[in-house]
Amino acid sequence: MTTAPVWLRRDGDDVVICVHVQPGAARSAIVGEHGSSLKLRLGAPPVDGKANAELTAFIARLLGLPRPRVSIVSGLSSRQKRLRVASADVDTVVAALSRPDA
């Protein structure tokens, strides 16, 4: 079993990820860590929920999951957000989000 990073925790069968987002980037990418959060750049503006939609789609794409399994549980209008990945394996999530090409 992989040691989970500080930005990730198990919640029952789900995984909760703390993220710090920077919307309006040229493309979506994982940048590294920002305090106790995973830092992401999002290739969408913070207007009309576009950045939030890109965030859930981007994480789902990286994890190879259907988009509805990734949801924002807090921080809809903030750069600091908590995501819930339904029925996810911690080791798989850590491996997918720790890839250098992500």
C-alpha atoms as a printed R data frame, in Angstrom:
    type eleno elety resid chain resno       x      y       z
1   ATOM     1    CA   MET     A     1   0.000  0.000   0.000
2   ATOM     2    CA   THR     A     2   1.272  3.450  -0.969
3   ATOM     3    CA   THR     A     3   1.651  6.103   1.724
4   ATOM     4    CA   ALA     A     4  -1.039  8.658   0.942
5   ATOM     5    CA   PRO     A     5   0.111 12.265   0.458
6   ATOM     6    CA   VAL     A     6  -1.195 14.959   2.786
7   ATOM     7    CA   TRP     A     7  -3.658 16.212   0.132
8   ATOM     8    CA   LEU     A     8  -5.476 12.875  -0.119
9   ATOM     9    CA   ARG     A     9  -7.545 10.872   2.369
10  ATOM    10    CA   ARG     A    10  -9.869  7.897   2.316
11  ATOM    11    CA   ASP     A    11 -13.527  8.407   3.262
12  ATOM    12    CA   GLY     A    12 -15.281  5.038   3.275
13  ATOM    13    CA   ASP     A    13 -15.058  3.656  -0.263
14  ATOM    14    CA   ASP     A    14 -14.307  7.130  -1.634
15  ATOM    15    CA   VAL     A    15 -11.174  9.254  -1.848
16  ATOM    16    CA   VAL     A    16 -11.154 12.972  -0.973
17  ATOM    17    CA   ILE     A    17  -8.542 15.189  -2.633
18  ATOM    18    CA   CYS     A    18  -7.701 18.738  -1.499
19  ATOM    19    CA   VAL     A    19  -6.717 20.901  -4.460
20  ATOM    20    CA   HIS     A    20  -5.567 24.465  -5.085
21  ATOM    21    CA   VAL     A    21  -6.586 25.559  -8.576
22  ATOM    22    CA   GLN     A    22  -5.233 28.232 -10.864
23  ATOM    23    CA   PRO     A    23  -7.825 28.788 -13.617
24  ATOM    24    CA   GLY     A    24  -7.174 30.437 -16.968
25  ATOM    25    CA   ALA     A    25  -3.978 28.533 -17.823
26  ATOM    26    CA   ALA     A    26  -3.019 27.557 -21.361
27  ATOM    27    CA   ARG     A    27  -3.735 23.895 -20.554
28  ATOM    28    CA   SER     A    28  -4.776 21.790 -17.586
29  ATOM    29    CA   ALA     A    29  -1.902 20.218 -15.665
30  ATOM    30    CA   ILE     A    30  -0.772 19.135 -12.236
31  ATOM    31    CA   VAL     A    31   1.860 21.584 -10.992
32  ATOM    32    CA   GLY     A    32   2.866 20.055  -7.657
33  ATOM    33    CA   GLU     A    33   1.882 20.755  -4.078
34  ATOM    34    CA   HIS     A    34   0.689 24.008  -2.524
35  ATOM    35    CA   GLY     A    35   0.759 23.675   1.255
36  ATOM    36    CA   SER     A    36  -1.429 20.683   2.059
37  ATOM    37    CA   SER     A    37  -3.144 20.702  -1.353
38  ATOM    38    CA   LEU     A    38  -2.403 19.371  -4.817
39  ATOM    39    CA   LYS     A    39  -1.877 22.375  -7.126
40  ATOM    40    CA   LEU     A    40  -3.519 22.303 -10.554
41  ATOM    41    CA   ARG     A    41  -3.597 24.695 -13.474
42  ATOM    42    CA   LEU     A    42  -6.863 24.612 -15.378
43  ATOM    43    CA   GLY     A    43  -7.298 25.422 -19.033
44  ATOM    44    CA   ALA     A    44 -10.632 27.155 -18.439
45  ATOM    45    CA   PRO     A    45 -11.616 30.590 -17.108
46  ATOM    46    CA   PRO     A    46 -13.272 30.981 -13.696
47  ATOM    47    CA   VAL     A    47 -16.536 32.092 -15.324
48  ATOM    48    CA   ASP     A    48 -19.956 30.413 -15.305
49  ATOM    49    CA   GLY     A    49 -18.604 27.222 -13.695
50  ATOM    50    CA   LYS     A    50 -16.241 26.496 -16.597
51  ATOM    51    CA   ALA     A    51 -13.194 26.011 -14.355
52  ATOM    52    CA   ASN     A    52 -15.132 23.681 -12.038
53  ATOM    53    CA   ALA     A    53 -16.357 21.638 -15.007
54  ATOM    54    CA   GLU     A    54 -12.808 21.419 -16.373
55  ATOM    55    CA   LEU     A    55 -11.512 20.398 -12.933
56  ATOM    56    CA   THR     A    56 -13.859 17.416 -12.567
57  ATOM    57    CA   ALA     A    57 -13.369 16.396 -16.212
58  ATOM    58    CA   PHE     A    58  -9.561 16.668 -15.935
59  ATOM    59    CA   ILE     A    59  -9.356 14.562 -12.760
60  ATOM    60    CA   ALA     A    60 -11.768 11.971 -14.171
61  ATOM    61    CA   ARG     A    61  -9.678 11.800 -17.361
62  ATOM    62    CA   LEU     A    62  -6.437 11.298 -15.400
63  ATOM    63    CA   LEU     A    63  -8.027  8.556 -13.310
64  ATOM    64    CA   GLY     A    64  -9.731  6.889 -16.279
65  ATOM    65    CA   LEU     A    65 -13.133  7.219 -14.610
66  ATOM    66    CA   PRO     A    66 -16.534  8.456 -15.761
67  ATOM    67    CA   ARG     A    67 -16.923 12.160 -14.974
68  ATOM    68    CA   PRO     A    68 -19.895 11.684 -12.581
69  ATOM    69    CA   ARG     A    69 -17.621  9.778 -10.153
70  ATOM    70    CA   VAL     A    70 -15.666 13.015  -9.474
71  ATOM    71    CA   SER     A    71 -17.495 15.790  -7.635
72  ATOM    72    CA   ILE     A    72 -16.623 19.025  -5.857
73  ATOM    73    CA   VAL     A    73 -17.717 18.776  -2.216
74  ATOM    74    CA   SER     A    74 -16.496 22.191  -1.065
75  ATOM    75    CA   GLY     A    75 -15.024 25.388  -2.471
76  ATOM    76    CA   LEU     A    76 -17.171 25.900  -5.576
77  ATOM    77    CA   SER     A    77 -16.230 29.594  -5.729
78  ATOM    78    CA   SER     A    78 -12.769 29.291  -4.166
79  ATOM    79    CA   ARG     A    79  -9.327 28.296  -5.376
80  ATOM    80    CA   GLN     A    80  -9.186 25.810  -2.475
81  ATOM    81    CA   LYS     A    81 -11.486 22.879  -3.197
82  ATOM    82    CA   ARG     A    82 -12.183 19.378  -1.965
83  ATOM    83    CA   LEU     A    83 -13.001 16.713  -4.531
84  ATOM    84    CA   ARG     A    84 -14.651 13.365  -3.883
85  ATOM    85    CA   VAL     A    85 -13.795 10.444  -6.129
86  ATOM    86    CA   ALA     A    86 -16.481  7.797  -5.665
87  ATOM    87    CA   SER     A    87 -15.468  4.154  -5.185
88  ATOM    88    CA   ALA     A    88 -11.776  4.803  -5.797
89  ATOM    89    CA   ASP     A    89  -8.642  2.958  -4.758
90  ATOM    90    CA   VAL     A    90  -6.113  5.177  -2.918
91  ATOM    91    CA   ASP     A    91  -3.091  3.549  -4.569
92  ATOM    92    CA   THR     A    92  -4.562  4.032  -8.058
93  ATOM    93    CA   VAL     A    93  -5.406  7.680  -7.388
94  ATOM    94    CA   VAL     A    94  -1.957  8.446  -5.970
95  ATOM    95    CA   ALA     A    95  -0.243  6.734  -8.913
96  ATOM    96    CA   ALA     A    96  -2.357  8.574 -11.500
97  ATOM    97    CA   LEU     A    97  -1.948 12.014  -9.906
98  ATOM    98    CA   SER     A    98   1.777 11.597  -9.250
99  ATOM    99    CA   ARG     A    99   2.773 10.895 -12.872
100 ATOM   100    CA   PRO     A   100   5.145 13.548 -14.238
101 ATOM   101    CA   ASP     A   101   3.112 13.835 -17.478
102 ATOM   102    CA   ALA     A   102  -0.203 14.459 -15.701
